[in-house]
Amino acid sequence: MVERIGLKGADGAEITALKAAPGSAPIGGVVVIQEIFGLTDHIADMCRAFADAGYAAIAPGLFDRIEPDFHATHDPEGAKKGLAAVAASPWPQVLGDIQAAIDALPQPVYVTGFCYGGAAAWMAAAQCARLKAAACFYGRLIATLLDAAPKVPVMLHYGAHDASIPPENYEKVRLAAPDAPLYLYDAGHGFCRAGSNDYDAASSQLAVARTLDWFARWR
């Protein structure tokens, strides 16, 4: 079951978060980082998937200071709203919220994120404390954040047919992080989000399975 909880950011702000707990004692924790659309059903599904695998999962609402219980629709207008929220959320604030989620979870703690959240997971791997490993899903912005070198092992997932992330983008990441496994899937952008035009169940299941194996490697 996924529930909504309150979480206090590093700046003292109260934000909303999604939380999912496993059916028995957790084997660790996973911070799940949202896309630009907020704490959507997709992010709840991802929290649930990690809980089903034995982890406690928390997804912090990174845009709650902009709008309580922030939500943007999956259309051009919603994308515009989400991108404006990204621009209004500086990295120190975002990383403070991620750190608050890390600190609320049982060790060992891992981080994963999708699209914008993939880039945020990369930044968390570089700057947050008490993390063991990260998995970044189709994070286009990672190629612009390579000066922030991860301090923990990172795995990368991209869609081979993602029109928004051309090969030169992820190849730049591959070159900068040669020790980070980088997987390409026969899918487009957002292939893990059920209901999207690019959703691909087989690719999603494989990527999540690889992520779980990756996290288990770094316990």
Backbone as numpy.savetxt, mean C-alpha at the origin, in Angstrom:
# Nx Ny Nz CAx CAy CAz Cx Cy Cz
-13.36 -10.07 9.76 -14.19 -8.88 9.76 -13.31 -7.63 9.76
-13.72 -6.64 8.97 -13.00 -5.37 8.91 -13.81 -4.33 9.67
-13.16 -3.62 10.58 -13.83 -2.58 11.35 -13.13 -1.25 11.17
-13.85 -0.18 11.43 -13.27 1.15 11.41 -12.86 1.54 12.82
-11.65 2.06 12.93 -11.12 2.46 14.22 -10.57 3.88 14.11
-10.29 4.49 15.24 -9.58 5.76 15.27 -8.10 5.51 15.44
-7.30 6.33 14.80 -5.85 6.22 14.88 -5.29 7.63 15.03
-4.38 7.82 15.95 -3.78 9.14 16.16 -2.49 9.24 15.37
-2.45 10.19 14.43 -1.25 10.40 13.65 -0.12 10.98 14.49
1.07 11.04 13.90 2.23 11.55 14.63 2.05 13.01 15.03
1.21 13.74 14.28 0.95 15.15 14.61 -0.19 15.33 15.59
-0.72 14.21 16.10 -1.81 14.26 17.06 -3.19 14.26 16.45
-3.29 14.34 15.12 -4.60 14.34 14.46 -5.25 12.97 14.56
-6.56 12.97 14.79 -7.33 11.72 14.81 -7.78 11.40 13.39
-7.38 10.23 12.89 -7.79 9.81 11.57 -8.51 8.47 11.65
-9.26 8.17 10.61 -9.94 6.88 10.51 -8.98 5.84 9.95
-9.16 4.61 10.36 -8.38 3.51 9.79 -9.28 2.28 9.70
-8.94 1.39 8.79 -9.57 0.08 8.73 -8.67 -0.91 9.45
-9.30 -1.84 10.17 -8.53 -2.85 10.90 -9.18 -4.21 10.69
-8.34 -5.20 10.43 -8.80 -6.58 10.32 -7.90 -7.46 11.17
-8.51 -8.37 11.90 -7.75 -9.25 12.80 -7.93 -10.69 12.36
-6.89 -11.50 12.51 -7.02 -12.93 12.18 -7.86 -13.65 13.22
-8.20 -14.88 12.91 -9.04 -15.66 13.82 -8.31 -16.19 15.02
-6.98 -16.13 15.02 -6.18 -16.58 16.16 -5.07 -15.57 16.39
-4.14 -15.88 17.26 -3.05 -14.95 17.56 -2.32 -14.57 16.29
-2.12 -13.28 16.04 -1.49 -12.85 14.79 -0.02 -13.26 14.72
0.42 -13.56 13.50 1.83 -13.89 13.27 2.65 -12.63 12.99
1.98 -11.49 12.93 2.62 -10.22 12.66 1.59 -9.20 12.23
2.05 -8.09 11.70 1.13 -7.04 11.27 1.47 -6.56 9.87
0.47 -6.06 9.16 0.66 -5.49 7.83 -0.06 -4.14 7.77
0.66 -3.11 7.37 0.04 -1.83 7.05 -0.33 -1.85 5.58
-1.60 -1.62 5.29 -2.11 -1.61 3.91 -2.38 -0.15 3.53
-1.74 0.31 2.47 -1.82 1.72 2.11 -2.72 1.90 0.89
-3.61 2.82 1.01 -4.68 3.08 0.06 -4.19 3.62 -1.28
-5.07 3.53 -2.28 -4.93 4.27 -3.52 -5.38 5.72 -3.28
-5.49 6.50 -4.34 -5.92 7.90 -4.17 -7.39 8.01 -3.81
-8.13 6.90 -3.85 -9.58 6.95 -3.67 -10.02 6.83 -2.21
-9.10 6.62 -1.29 -9.45 6.53 0.12 -9.57 5.10 0.60
-10.27 4.93 1.72 -10.44 3.60 2.32 -11.64 2.91 1.66
-11.41 2.39 0.48 -12.46 1.81 -0.35 -12.68 0.34 0.00
-13.68 -0.26 -0.65 -13.92 -1.69 -0.48 -12.69 -2.51 -0.88
-11.97 -2.04 -1.88 -10.74 -2.74 -2.30 -9.73 -2.80 -1.17
-9.53 -1.69 -0.48 -8.57 -1.68 0.62 -9.07 -2.55 1.77
-10.37 -2.54 2.01 -10.93 -3.45 3.02 -10.70 -4.90 2.63
-10.86 -5.22 1.34 -10.62 -6.58 0.86 -9.17 -6.99 1.09
-8.25 -6.06 0.85 -6.83 -6.37 1.04 -6.52 -6.59 2.53
-7.11 -5.78 3.39 -6.94 -5.99 4.84 -7.44 -7.37 5.23
-8.58 -7.73 4.69 -9.18 -9.03 4.99 -8.29 -10.17 4.49
-7.68 -10.00 3.32 -6.82 -11.04 2.78 -5.61 -11.30 3.67
-5.02 -10.23 4.20 -3.88 -10.42 5.09 -4.31 -10.99 6.44
-5.49 -10.60 6.91 -6.00 -11.20 8.14 -6.25 -12.69 7.95
-6.79 -13.07 6.81 -7.03 -14.49 6.53 -5.73 -15.28 6.49
-4.62 -14.58 6.18 -3.31 -15.23 6.15 -2.63 -15.22 7.52
-3.30 -14.65 8.53 -2.77 -14.71 9.89 -2.22 -13.41 10.44
-2.29 -12.32 9.65 -1.75 -11.04 10.09 -2.85 -10.12 10.60
-2.51 -9.28 11.57 -3.35 -8.13 11.88 -3.05 -7.06 10.85
-4.07 -6.42 10.30 -3.87 -5.44 9.23 -4.54 -4.12 9.60
-3.86 -3.03 9.31 -4.41 -1.68 9.50 -4.15 -0.87 8.25
-5.19 -0.17 7.78 -5.07 0.75 6.65 -5.42 2.15 7.15
-4.45 3.03 7.29 -4.74 4.38 7.78 -5.39 5.24 6.70
-6.33 6.08 7.09 -6.98 7.01 6.17 -6.12 8.24 5.98
-5.31 8.26 4.95 -4.27 9.28 4.81 -4.81 10.65 4.45
-6.05 10.72 3.98 -6.61 12.00 3.54 -7.71 12.50 4.46
-7.78 12.00 5.68 -8.85 12.38 6.60 -8.76 13.83 7.05
-7.57 14.41 7.00 -7.46 15.82 7.37 -8.12 16.72 6.32
-8.16 16.22 5.11 -8.78 16.97 4.01 -10.29 16.85 4.07
-10.75 15.65 4.35 -12.19 15.37 4.42 -12.39 14.14 5.29
-13.11 14.24 6.40 -13.33 13.06 7.23 -13.94 11.92 6.42
-13.40 10.71 6.61 -13.85 9.53 5.86 -13.76 9.80 4.36
-12.62 10.31 3.93 -12.41 10.69 2.54 -12.75 9.56 1.59
-13.47 9.92 0.52 -13.79 8.95 -0.52 -13.85 9.66 -1.86
-13.22 9.07 -2.87 -13.27 9.59 -4.24 -13.75 8.48 -5.16
-14.59 8.83 -6.10 -15.16 7.85 -7.03 -14.14 7.44 -8.09
-14.39 6.27 -8.69 -13.48 5.75 -9.71 -13.88 6.27 -11.09
-13.75 7.55 -11.26 -14.05 8.21 -12.53 -13.15 9.44 -12.63
-13.14 10.14 -13.78 -12.23 11.29 -13.90 -12.38 12.33 -12.79
-13.62 12.59 -12.39 -13.83 13.57 -11.32 -13.24 13.08 -9.99
-13.44 11.77 -9.72 -12.88 11.20 -8.50 -11.36 11.18 -8.53
-10.80 10.87 -9.70 -9.34 10.89 -9.82 -8.78 12.28 -9.58
-9.48 13.28 -10.09 -9.05 14.67 -9.86 -9.08 15.00 -8.37
-10.13 14.57 -7.68 -10.24 14.81 -6.24 -9.11 14.09 -5.50
-8.85 12.83 -5.88 -7.81 12.06 -5.22 -6.43 12.65 -5.44
-6.14 13.10 -6.66 -4.84 13.68 -6.95 -4.64 15.00 -6.19
-5.72 15.75 -6.03 -5.63 16.98 -5.23 -5.31 16.64 -3.77
-5.87 15.54 -3.28 -5.58 15.11 -1.91 -4.12 14.69 -1.77
-3.58 14.02 -2.78 -2.16 13.66 -2.76 -1.31 14.92 -2.66
-1.62 15.90 -3.49 -0.84 17.14 -3.51 -0.90 17.88 -2.18
-2.01 17.72 -1.45 -2.20 18.42 -0.18 -1.70 17.61 1.02
-1.07 16.46 0.76 -0.62 15.58 1.85 0.89 15.39 1.75
1.67 16.20 2.45 3.13 16.10 2.36 3.65 14.77 2.91
4.77 14.33 2.37 5.30 13.03 2.78 5.55 12.92 4.29
6.08 13.92 4.98 6.28 13.75 6.42 4.97 13.43 7.15
3.88 14.07 6.74 2.58 13.79 7.37 2.12 12.37 7.05
2.24 11.98 5.79 1.82 10.63 5.37 2.63 9.57 6.10
3.94 9.77 6.16 4.80 8.79 6.82 4.55 8.75 8.32
4.16 9.87 8.91 3.78 9.87 10.32 2.55 9.02 10.58
1.58 9.09 9.66 0.38 8.26 9.80 0.70 6.78 9.61
1.59 6.49 8.65 1.99 5.09 8.45 2.74 4.58 9.68
3.59 5.42 10.25 4.32 5.01 11.45 3.35 4.74 12.61
2.30 5.54 12.71 1.30 5.31 13.76 0.64 3.95 13.58
0.37 3.57 12.33 -0.21 2.25 12.07 0.79 1.14 12.40
2.05 1.34 12.03 3.09 0.36 12.37 3.14 0.15 13.88
3.12 1.24 14.62 3.26 1.16 16.08 2.05 0.52 16.75
0.92 0.50 16.04 -0.30 -0.10 16.60 -0.42 -1.59 16.30
0.54 -2.14 15.58 0.47 -3.53 15.14 1.49 -4.40 15.88
1.21 -5.71 15.98 2.19 -6.62 16.59 3.36 -6.87 15.64
4.52 -7.01 16.21 5.72 -7.35 15.43 5.69 -8.82 15.01
6.34 -9.14 13.88 7.01 -8.26 12.92 5.98 -7.54 12.05
6.32 -6.34 11.57 5.38 -5.54 10.78 5.93 -5.32 9.37
5.02 -5.40 8.41 5.33 -5.23 6.99 4.40 -4.16 6.43
4.74 -3.68 5.23 3.90 -2.66 4.61 3.68 -3.01 3.15
2.47 -2.73 2.68 2.16 -2.89 1.27 1.22 -1.76 0.85
1.16 -1.48 -0.44 0.29 -0.40 -0.91 0.06 -0.51 -2.40
-0.97 0.17 -2.85 -1.46 0.03 -4.21 -1.52 1.38 -4.91
-0.90 1.49 -6.10 -0.85 2.72 -6.88 -0.15 3.81 -6.05
-0.84 4.89 -5.69 -0.24 5.88 -4.79 0.30 5.19 -3.53
-0.45 4.23 -3.03 -0.01 3.48 -1.86 1.25 2.68 -2.09
1.49 2.26 -3.35 2.74 1.57 -3.67 3.92 2.49 -3.48
3.78 3.75 -3.91 4.84 4.73 -3.70 5.00 5.04 -2.23
3.88 5.14 -1.50 3.94 5.40 -0.06 4.61 4.24 0.67
4.39 3.01 0.22 5.05 1.86 0.83 6.56 1.93 0.60
6.96 2.38 -0.58 8.39 2.58 -0.87 8.99 3.60 0.08
8.29 4.72 0.27 8.78 5.75 1.17 8.83 5.25 2.61
7.84 4.46 3.00 7.85 3.90 4.35 9.04 2.97 4.53
9.35 2.18 3.50 10.51 1.28 3.58 11.80 2.05 3.75
11.82 3.29 3.26 13.02 4.13 3.36 13.10 4.88 4.67
11.96 5.26 5.25 12.00 6.22 6.35 11.30 5.79 7.64
10.43 4.80 7.59 9.72 4.40 8.81 10.54 3.40 9.63
10.27 3.35 10.92 10.96 2.44 11.83 10.10 1.20 12.08
10.75 0.12 12.52 10.10 -1.12 12.96 9.43 -1.86 11.81
9.94 -1.70 10.60 9.44 -2.47 9.47 10.42 -3.59 9.12
9.87 -4.71 8.64 10.70 -5.84 8.21 10.85 -5.91 6.70
9.78 -5.59 5.95 9.82 -5.70 4.49 8.63 -4.96 3.91
8.68 -4.74 2.59 7.62 -4.02 1.90 7.29 -4.69 0.57
6.05 -4.49 0.12 5.63 -4.94 -1.21 4.85 -3.79 -1.85
5.31 -3.34 -3.01 4.74 -2.17 -3.67 4.04 -2.59 -4.95
2.75 -2.26 -5.05 1.95 -2.62 -6.22 1.77 -1.41 -7.13
2.20 -1.55 -8.35 2.06 -0.56 -9.45 2.14 0.89 -8.97
3.28 1.19 -8.34 3.51 2.54 -7.84 4.25 3.39 -8.88
3.52 4.09 -9.69 4.13 4.91 -10.76 5.11 5.93 -10.19
4.81 6.51 -9.04 5.64 7.57 -8.48 6.96 7.07 -7.91
7.12 5.76 -7.76 8.38 5.25 -7.21 9.57 5.71 -8.04
9.40 5.78 -9.35 10.50 6.18 -10.24 10.97 7.60 -9.96
10.14 8.40 -9.28 10.52 9.77 -8.93 11.05 9.87 -7.50
11.10 8.74 -6.80 11.45 8.74 -5.38 12.70 7.90 -5.10
13.51 7.70 -6.12 14.62 6.76 -5.98 15.73 7.27 -5.08
15.74 8.57 -4.78 16.71 9.08 -3.81 16.40 8.60 -2.40
15.17 8.17 -2.18 14.77 7.59 -0.89 15.01 6.08 -0.95
16.19 5.67 -0.56 16.57 4.26 -0.68 15.97 3.44 0.45
15.28 2.34 0.14 14.69 1.52 1.20 15.74 0.95 2.16
15.36 0.90 3.42 16.22 0.32 4.46 15.85 -1.13 4.73
14.73 -1.59 4.16 14.28 -2.97 4.34 14.03 -3.58 2.96
13.97 -4.90 2.86 13.76 -5.54 1.56 12.41 -5.15 0.95
12.42 -4.91 -0.37 11.23 -4.47 -1.10 10.97 -5.40 -2.28
9.70 -5.74 -2.48 9.24 -6.46 -3.66 8.34 -5.54 -4.47
8.40 -5.63 -5.81 7.67 -4.72 -6.69 6.79 -5.50 -7.66
5.56 -5.01 -7.86 4.60 -5.64 -8.77 4.09 -4.60 -9.77
4.12 -4.93 -11.06 3.61 -4.04 -12.10 2.80 -4.82 -13.13
1.86 -4.14 -13.76 1.12 -4.73 -14.87 1.85 -4.46 -16.17
2.07 -5.48 -16.97 2.80 -5.32 -18.23 2.04 -4.47 -19.23
0.73 -4.35 -19.06 -0.10 -3.58 -19.99 -0.66 -2.32 -19.34
0.05 -1.81 -18.35 -0.38 -0.61 -17.63 -0.03 0.62 -18.46
-1.04 1.26 -19.03 -0.79 2.42 -19.89 -0.22 3.61 -19.12
-0.44 3.64 -17.80 0.04 4.77 -17.00 1.46 4.57 -16.49
2.00 3.36 -16.63 3.37 3.07 -16.17 4.11 2.39 -17.32
4.78 3.15 -18.18 5.50 2.56 -19.31 6.72 1.79 -18.83
7.27 0.92 -19.67 8.43 0.12 -19.26 9.61 0.95 -18.77
9.83 2.13 -19.36 10.98 2.92 -18.91 10.83 3.36 -17.46
9.58 3.42 -16.98 9.36 3.77 -15.58 9.85 2.66 -14.66
9.33 1.45 -14.84 9.71 0.39 -13.90 11.13 -0.12 -14.17
11.64 0.05 -15.39 13.03 -0.34 -15.62 13.98 0.60 -14.89
13.60 1.85 -14.76 14.39 2.79 -13.97 14.44 2.34 -12.51
13.31 1.85 -12.00 13.25 1.34 -10.63 14.10 0.07 -10.50
13.97 -0.80 -11.50 14.75 -2.05 -11.46 16.26 -1.75 -11.41
16.69 -0.78 -12.20 18.10 -0.42 -12.24 18.56 0.16 -10.91
17.70 0.97 -10.27 18.06 1.60 -9.01 18.00 0.63 -7.83
17.19 -0.40 -7.94 17.02 -1.37 -6.84 17.19 -2.79 -7.37
18.41 -3.15 -7.77 18.63 -4.46 -8.42 18.35 -5.66 -7.51
18.37 -5.45 -6.20 18.12 -6.56 -5.28 16.64 -6.74 -4.96
15.79 -5.85 -5.48 14.35 -5.94 -5.21 13.68 -6.77 -6.30
13.07 -7.90 -5.97 12.36 -8.67 -6.99 11.28 -7.81 -7.64
11.25 -7.78 -8.96 10.26 -6.99 -9.70 9.52 -7.93 -10.64
8.22 -8.03 -10.45 7.39 -8.95 -11.23 6.47 -8.17 -12.16
6.35 -8.66 -13.39 5.40 -8.14 -14.36 4.28 -9.15 -14.55
3.05 -8.64 -14.63 1.87 -9.49 -14.77 1.16 -9.18 -16.08
0.51 -10.17 -16.62 -0.22 -10.01 -17.88 -1.53 -9.29 -17.59
-1.41 -8.02 -17.22 -2.56 -7.24 -16.75 -2.25 -5.76 -16.88
-3.26 -4.93 -16.64 -3.10 -3.49 -16.67 -2.97 -2.91 -15.28
-3.29 -1.63 -15.15 -3.17 -0.94 -13.87 -4.33 -1.36 -12.95
-4.04 -1.43 -11.66 -5.10 -1.76 -10.70 -5.60 -3.18 -10.81
-4.72 -4.11 -11.18 -5.19 -5.48 -11.42 -5.61 -6.21 -10.15
-5.33 -5.64 -8.99 -5.78 -6.25 -7.74 -7.15 -5.75 -7.28
-7.67 -4.69 -7.91 -8.91 -4.09 -7.45 -10.12 -4.70 -8.14
-10.86 -5.53 -7.42 -12.06 -6.17 -7.98 -13.04 -5.10 -8.45
-13.57 -5.27 -9.65 -14.51 -4.32 -10.20 -13.89 -3.32 -11.15
-12.55 -3.19 -11.14 -11.91 -2.27 -12.08 -11.83 -2.92 -13.46
-11.67 -2.09 -14.48 -11.57 -2.61 -15.84 -10.36 -3.50 -16.02
-9.33 -3.26 -15.23 -8.09 -4.02 -15.36 -7.96 -5.13 -14.32
-9.01 -5.37 -13.55 -8.92 -6.43 -12.54 -8.62 -7.76 -13.21
-7.64 -8.45 -12.66 -7.26 -9.78 -13.17 -7.07 -10.69 -11.96
-8.01 -11.59 -11.75 -8.01 -12.41 -10.54 -6.74 -13.24 -10.43
-6.31 -13.85 -11.55 -5.13 -14.71 -11.49 -3.89 -13.90 -11.12
-3.74 -12.72 -11.72 -2.58 -11.87 -11.41 -2.63 -11.40 -9.96
-3.82 -11.02 -9.49 -3.97 -10.56 -8.12 -3.61 -11.67 -7.13
-4.13 -12.85 -7.37 -3.86 -13.97 -6.46 -2.37 -14.31 -6.44
-1.74 -14.29 -7.60 -0.31 -14.61 -7.67 0.52 -13.53 -6.95
0.18 -12.27 -7.19 0.94 -11.19 -6.57 0.79 -11.20 -5.05
-0.41 -11.45 -4.56 -0.61 -11.52 -3.11 0.12 -12.73 -2.52
0.09 -13.86 -3.22 0.80 -15.05 -2.74 2.30 -14.78 -2.68
2.83 -14.11 -3.69 4.26 -13.77 -3.66 4.57 -12.82 -2.52
3.66 -11.89 -2.27 3.86 -10.95 -1.17 3.87 -11.67 0.18
2.96 -12.59 0.37 2.93 -13.35 1.62 4.20 -14.17 1.80
4.68 -14.78 0.72 5.94 -15.53 0.80 7.11 -14.60 1.13
7.07 -13.41 0.56 8.11 -12.41 0.80 8.12 -11.97 2.26
6.95 -11.71 2.79 6.88 -11.31 4.19 7.37 -12.43 5.10
6.97 -13.67 4.81 7.38 -14.81 5.65 8.90 -14.98 5.63
9.52 -14.62 4.53 10.98 -14.75 4.42 11.71 -13.84 5.40
11.09 -12.72 5.77 11.78 -11.72 6.58 11.22 -11.63 8.00
10.71 -12.73 8.52 10.16 -12.70 9.89 11.26 -12.56 10.93
